[in-house]
Amino acid sequence: MKLTPSVFGERGRRRAIKLGIDPARLPPGQSPTVKWPVLTVGPSAEIDLAKWSLAIYGEVEEPYALRWDEVGALEQVRQTSDLHCVTRWSRFDTRLSGVRVGPLLDRARPRASATHALVHAYGGYSTNLPLSALADDDVLIATHADGAPLEQEHGGPARLVVPSRYLWKSAKWVQSIELLDHDEPGFWERNGYHNDGDPWTEQRTHEDPFAFRTLRRRARGMAE
């Protein structure tokens, strides 16, 4: 049987029911997994916590940077999120903790001209987001997952988590958030992935929803 998006999606819905997951929670063309696959551009970043920092700058009135201990001193929140990868797996009920991004942005006082952000990671990865999406209440700088410190292979010590987008938008090893007065594509967006990455409308690539396979062969791995 030819594996079309509709066939793949039907298999995913059957698997969700088998796992006791409401299939209405599964975006089109996805299949649930109980694992957390590791897909990364390049080697995992090794970061000395004594040198780690998170900077917010660009179209802001008060740019600043936080050290690791300063992030730990902020209000810590816990949430349970569903994560969706463009390679068609979905991981449900992932327990996360960290700090909300919205208040971090507010502290920098974005200018009226700020509309988008380019998120930069240790190692050179980047991804773009509308500022409105980045400010959602469930967007975190996550430092823990499933009750333990975030593992290096999943972006530890800290990664961005944007549940409303495919996981490549949730940059591992987050280093800085640059606010812009325009939209500027990041690594995968420049290499054929969709600019917005909404899993519920299957915004996988600019064209063919299955074309991500070709893109993965061209630039192996992802920041997920």
Phi, psi and chi 1 to 4 in degrees:
 res  aa     phi    psi   chi1   chi2   chi3   chi4
   1 MET       -  131.2  178.4 -175.4  -63.2      -
   2 LYS   -68.6  131.6 -176.1  179.1  179.8 -179.5
   3 LEU   -83.5   94.4 -172.2   61.6      -      -
   4 THR   -95.5  164.8   63.4      -      -      -
   5 PRO   -55.5  -38.9  -28.1   36.0      -      -
   6 SER   -68.8  -40.1   59.3      -      -      -
   7 VAL   -65.2  -44.7  170.0      -      -      -
   8 PHE   -60.1  -43.2 -164.5  100.6      -      -
   9 GLY   -63.8  -38.6      -      -      -      -
  10 GLU   -65.9  -39.9 -177.1   55.2   38.0      -
  11 ARG   -61.4  -39.8  -71.7 -176.4 -179.6 -179.9
  12 GLY   -64.0  -40.9      -      -      -      -
  13 ARG   -65.2  -39.4  -72.6 -172.7  -73.0  -87.0
  14 ARG   -64.8  -39.3  -69.5 -160.6  -60.3  -92.3
  15 ARG   -67.4  -38.2  178.2  165.5  172.0   75.3
  16 ALA   -60.5  -45.3      -      -      -      -
  17 ILE   -61.4  -42.0  -67.3  170.2      -      -
  18 LYS   -61.0  -34.9 -176.1  177.6  179.8  179.4
  19 LEU   -87.0    1.1  -67.8  172.7      -      -
  20 GLY    78.1   24.1      -      -      -      -
  21 ILE  -103.8  132.9  -61.6  167.9      -      -
  22 ASP   -61.4  117.5 -178.8   -4.2      -      -
  23 PRO   -61.6  -16.8   19.2  -30.0      -      -
  24 ALA   -66.6  -18.3      -      -      -      -
  25 ARG   -83.0   -6.6  -65.8  170.5   61.2 -172.4
  26 LEU   -96.3  117.3 -171.3   69.0      -      -
  27 PRO   -62.8  159.6  -22.8   34.9      -      -
  28 PRO   -56.9  139.3  -22.0   32.0      -      -
  29 GLY    75.3    8.0      -      -      -      -
  30 GLN  -102.5  163.0  -63.6  -68.9  110.5      -
  31 SER  -137.8  133.6 -177.5      -      -      -
  32 PRO   -72.7  149.2   24.5  -31.1      -      -
  33 THR  -134.2  149.3 -179.8      -      -      -
  34 VAL   -95.0   -7.4  -64.0      -      -      -
  35 LYS   -92.6  178.3  -59.9  178.1 -179.3  179.6
  36 TRP  -128.2   89.3 -167.0  -16.8      -      -
  37 PRO   -59.8  149.4  -23.9   34.6      -      -
  38 VAL  -108.2  117.3  176.8      -      -      -
  39 LEU  -135.1  119.9  -59.7  164.2      -      -
  40 THR  -143.8  141.1  -57.1      -      -      -
  41 VAL   -77.3  115.6  173.3      -      -      -
  42 GLY    73.9 -173.7      -      -      -      -
  43 PRO   -72.0  156.2   27.2  -34.6      -      -
  44 SER   -64.4  136.9  -62.7      -      -      -
  45 ALA   -74.0  132.3      -      -      -      -
  46 GLU  -101.6  117.2  -63.6 -174.7    7.0      -
  47 ILE  -123.4  126.8  -56.3  166.2      -      -
  48 ASP   -78.9  118.5 -177.8   -9.0      -      -
  49 LEU   -58.9  -28.8  -72.9 -178.0      -      -
  50 ALA   -67.4  -20.7      -      -      -      -
  51 LYS  -109.7   -4.2  -61.7  178.5  179.9  179.1
  52 TRP   -69.5  143.6 -177.9   93.9      -      -
  53 SER  -154.3  159.4   67.4      -      -      -
  54 LEU  -123.2  119.1  173.6   68.8      -      -
  55 ALA  -108.8  143.6      -      -      -      -
  56 ILE  -125.8  121.9  -60.9  179.3      -      -
  57 TYR  -154.7 -175.3   65.7  101.0      -      -
  58 GLY   103.2 -125.2      -      -      -      -
  59 GLU   -80.7   63.7  -70.7  -66.5  -53.6      -
  60 VAL  -135.8  157.5  -60.8      -      -      -
  61 GLU   -83.5  -29.6  -63.0  -65.6  -18.8      -
  62 GLU  -134.2   78.1  -63.2 -176.3   13.4      -
  63 PRO   -63.0  148.7   23.6  -33.1      -      -
  64 TYR  -159.2  170.4   69.3   95.7      -      -
  65 ALA  -138.1  148.2      -      -      -      -
  66 LEU  -117.3  137.1  -64.3  172.0      -      -
  67 ARG   -81.9  170.2  -61.4 -172.4  -55.3  -90.7
  68 TRP   -58.9  -44.8 -178.7 -106.5      -      -
  69 ASP   -67.4  -30.4   59.2  -30.5      -      -
  70 GLU   -71.2  -37.1  -67.4  174.9  -43.7      -
  71 VAL   -63.9  -41.3  169.5      -      -      -
  72 GLY   -64.2  -24.6      -      -      -      -
  73 ALA   -83.2  -11.1      -      -      -      -
  74 LEU   -77.6  166.6  -61.8  175.0      -      -
  75 GLU   -59.8  123.9  179.4 -176.0    3.6      -
  76 GLN   -96.8  133.3  -56.0  -65.4  -56.2      -
  77 VAL  -118.4  152.5  -61.5      -      -      -
  78 ARG  -119.2  139.3  -63.3  178.9 -179.6  178.4
  79 GLN  -151.2  161.9   68.9 -176.9   38.5      -
  80 THR  -115.3  124.5  -59.2      -      -      -
  81 SER  -130.1  151.6  -62.1      -      -      -
  82 ASP   -96.4  132.8  -61.5  -20.2      -      -
  83 LEU  -113.6  134.2  -53.9  178.4      -      -
  84 HIS  -126.0  121.5  -52.2  -65.2      -      -
  85 CYS   -95.8  143.0  176.3      -      -      -
  86 VAL   -62.9  -22.1   71.4      -      -      -
  87 THR   -80.0   11.5   58.8      -      -      -
  88 ARG    90.1   11.1  -62.4 -168.6  179.0  -84.4
  89 TRP  -103.0  150.8   56.7  -99.9      -      -
  90 SER  -128.4  132.5  -68.5      -      -      -
  91 ARG  -112.4  117.8 -170.5  175.9 -165.5  -95.8
  92 PHE   -95.6  152.9  -70.4   88.5      -      -
  93 ASP    55.9   45.3  -61.8  -39.4      -      -
  94 THR   -79.3  121.4  -56.4      -      -      -
  95 ARG   -84.5  119.6  -67.4  179.8  -66.8  120.3
  96 LEU  -123.4  152.1  -58.9  166.3      -      -
  97 SER  -144.7  152.2   61.9      -      -      -
  98 GLY   165.9 -149.1      -      -      -      -
  99 VAL  -118.4  143.6  -62.2      -      -      -
 100 ARG   -69.7  140.6  -72.7 -165.3  175.5   95.8
 101 VAL   -76.4  -34.5  170.6      -      -      -
 102 GLY   -50.5  -53.2      -      -      -      -
 103 PRO   -63.2  -31.0  -26.4   36.1      -      -
 104 LEU   -65.0  -40.2  -62.2 -179.8      -      -
 105 LEU   -66.3  -42.7  -61.7  175.6      -      -
 106 ASP   -59.3  -38.9  -69.7  -18.0      -      -
 107 ARG   -60.5  -33.2  175.0  173.9  169.5  176.2
 108 ALA   -79.5  -10.6      -      -      -      -
 109 ARG    55.6   74.8  -64.1  178.5   56.6 -153.1
 110 PRO   -57.7  140.4  -24.3   34.6      -      -
 111 ARG   -73.0  160.8  -64.9  173.8 -178.6  150.3
 112 ALA   -60.7  -24.6      -      -      -      -
 113 SER   -76.8  -14.5   56.5      -      -      -
 114 ALA   -72.8  122.3      -      -      -      -
 115 THR  -124.3  -25.6   58.3      -      -      -
 116 HIS  -139.1  170.9  -68.9   78.3      -      -
 117 ALA  -136.8  145.8      -      -      -      -
 118 LEU  -113.1  116.3 -168.1   61.7      -      -
 119 VAL   -93.1  126.2 -178.1      -      -      -
 120 HIS  -108.3  145.6  -58.3  -85.2      -      -
 121 ALA  -123.1  153.5      -      -      -      -
 122 TYR   -57.6  132.0  -71.0   90.6      -      -
 123 GLY   102.8   -9.8      -      -      -      -
 124 GLY   102.3   -6.3      -      -      -      -
 125 TYR   -69.0  151.8 -178.2   81.4      -      -
 126 SER  -149.7  156.6   62.7      -      -      -
 127 THR  -153.4  152.9 -170.0      -      -      -
 128 ASN  -110.5  153.8   62.1  -38.3      -      -
 129 LEU  -151.1  147.0  -73.7  155.8      -      -
 130 PRO   -63.9  144.5  -15.6   28.8      -      -
 131 LEU   -60.5  -33.8 -163.5   56.8      -      -
 132 SER   -63.2  -37.2   57.2      -      -      -
 133 ALA   -72.0  -37.3      -      -      -      -
 134 LEU   -68.0  -24.8 -163.3   58.5      -      -
 135 ALA   -89.8    0.8      -      -      -      -
 136 ASP   -57.8  150.2  -76.2  -14.4      -      -
 137 ASP   -62.9  -25.0  -74.7  -16.5      -      -
 138 ASP   -95.6   10.1   61.1   -7.1      -      -
 139 VAL   -89.1  125.9  176.3      -      -      -
 140 LEU  -125.6  154.3  -62.0 -179.4      -      -
 141 ILE   -92.2  100.7  -59.6  -64.4      -      -
 142 ALA   -89.4  133.5      -      -      -      -
 143 THR  -116.7  -13.5   57.6      -      -      -
 144 HIS  -136.3  148.7  -69.3   69.9      -      -
 145 ALA  -143.1  134.1      -      -      -      -
 146 ASP    53.7   39.1  -63.6  -31.9      -      -
 147 GLY    82.2    7.3      -      -      -      -
 148 ALA  -135.6  157.5      -      -      -      -
 149 PRO   -54.1  141.3  -27.9   36.3      -      -
 150 LEU   -59.8  125.7 -168.8   62.2      -      -
 151 GLU   -68.8  150.0  -65.0 -179.2    6.2      -
 152 GLN   -56.0  -41.6  179.2 -173.2    5.8      -
 153 GLU   -67.0  -19.6   63.2 -176.1    3.5      -
 154 HIS  -101.2   10.5  -68.6  -55.1      -      -
 155 GLY   111.1    5.4      -      -      -      -
 156 GLY   -65.5  146.8      -      -      -      -
 157 PRO   -82.1  -18.5   30.5  -36.3      -      -
 158 ALA  -152.1  140.4      -      -      -      -
 159 ARG  -137.7  159.2   71.3  174.6  -63.6  166.0
 160 LEU   -79.2  141.7  179.2   68.1      -      -
 161 VAL  -129.7  118.4  176.4      -      -      -
 162 VAL  -121.7   88.8 -173.8      -      -      -
 163 PRO   -59.6  -23.3  -24.9   36.0      -      -
 164 SER   -78.5   -4.2   67.6      -      -      -
 165 ARG  -125.0  160.6  -61.8  -64.3 -166.5  -91.4
 166 TYR   -55.1  152.7  -77.4  123.4      -      -
 167 LEU   -68.4  -16.2 -156.5   51.9      -      -
 168 TRP   -65.9  -19.2   90.3   77.2      -      -
 169 LYS   -76.0  -16.0  -66.1  -73.5 -170.5  179.3
 170 SER   -92.1   78.0  -62.9      -      -      -
 171 ALA   -57.2  126.7      -      -      -      -
 172 LYS   -69.9  157.3  -68.7  179.3  176.3 -179.5
 173 TRP    49.4   48.0  -48.4  -61.7      -      -
 174 VAL   -59.6  138.1   63.1      -      -      -
 175 GLN  -120.4  -37.7 -178.1  179.4   33.9      -
 176 SER  -160.7  158.5   63.0      -      -      -
 177 ILE  -124.4  114.7  -59.9  174.0      -      -
 178 GLU  -102.3  114.7  179.1 -175.1    5.7      -
 179 LEU   -83.3  137.2  -87.8   62.8      -      -
 180 LEU  -127.2  160.3  -56.2  170.6      -      -
 181 ASP   -97.2   15.6   60.9    2.6      -      -
 182 HIS  -156.1  170.6   61.1  -79.6      -      -
 183 ASP   -92.2  133.5 -166.6    7.9      -      -
 184 GLU  -135.5  118.4 -175.7  173.4  -33.6      -
 185 PRO   -66.7  150.9   24.2  -33.6      -      -
 186 GLY   -97.2 -158.5      -      -      -      -
 187 PHE   -57.6  -58.4  175.3   83.5      -      -
 188 TRP   -73.3  -30.0  -82.9  113.1      -      -
 189 GLU   -65.5  -33.4  -64.6   81.9   15.2      -
 190 ARG   -74.7  -17.2  -66.3 -166.9  -57.0  -90.3
 191 ASN  -107.9   26.7  -77.7  -80.8      -      -
 192 GLY   104.9   -9.7      -      -      -      -
 193 TYR   -75.1  157.5  -84.4   63.6      -      -
 194 HIS   -63.0  148.5 -162.8  -78.3      -      -
 195 ASN   -69.6  -30.9 -164.3   58.6      -      -
 196 ASP  -100.9  -43.2  -63.5  -35.8      -      -
 197 GLY    73.3   40.3      -      -      -      -
 198 ASP   -81.9  116.7  177.4    4.3      -      -
 199 PRO   -67.5  -25.2   22.2  -31.7      -      -
 200 TRP   -77.2  -17.4  -68.4   98.1      -      -
 201 THR  -114.9   14.2   55.3      -      -      -
 202 GLU    52.9   49.7  -68.9 -157.6   86.6      -
 203 GLN   -83.5   72.3  -67.4  176.9  -26.1      -
 204 ARG   -86.3  -54.7  -59.0  177.4 -170.4  -84.2
 205 THR  -133.0  177.3   68.8      -      -      -
 206 HIS   -70.1  -20.9  -65.4  -57.1      -      -
 207 GLU  -130.6 -106.2  -62.0  176.3   -5.9      -
 208 ASP   -66.9  125.8 -179.8    3.3      -      -
 209 PRO   -58.4  -23.7  -21.5   31.1      -      -
 210 PHE   -95.5    1.3  -98.7   28.9      -      -
 211 ALA   -71.0  -10.7      -      -      -      -
 212 PHE   -61.9  -23.0   71.3   87.4      -      -
 213 ARG   -63.1  -42.5  -69.2 -179.7  176.5  175.6
 214 THR   -64.7  -40.3  -58.5      -      -      -
 215 LEU   -65.1  -37.0  -67.2  171.4      -      -
 216 ARG   -67.3  -33.4  -72.5 -172.2   69.5 -162.1
 217 ARG   -69.0  -33.8  -72.8 -166.4  -65.4  -92.0
 218 ARG   -72.7  -41.9 -174.0 -168.4  -48.0  161.0
 219 ALA  -134.6   86.7      -      -      -      -
 220 ARG   -63.3  134.6 -171.6   65.5  179.1  173.9
 221 GLY    97.2  169.3      -      -      -      -
 222 MET  -151.6  162.2  -64.6 -172.7   61.2      -
 223 ALA   -90.9   74.6      -      -      -      -
 224 GLU  -130.6      -  -60.9 -163.3  -16.6      -
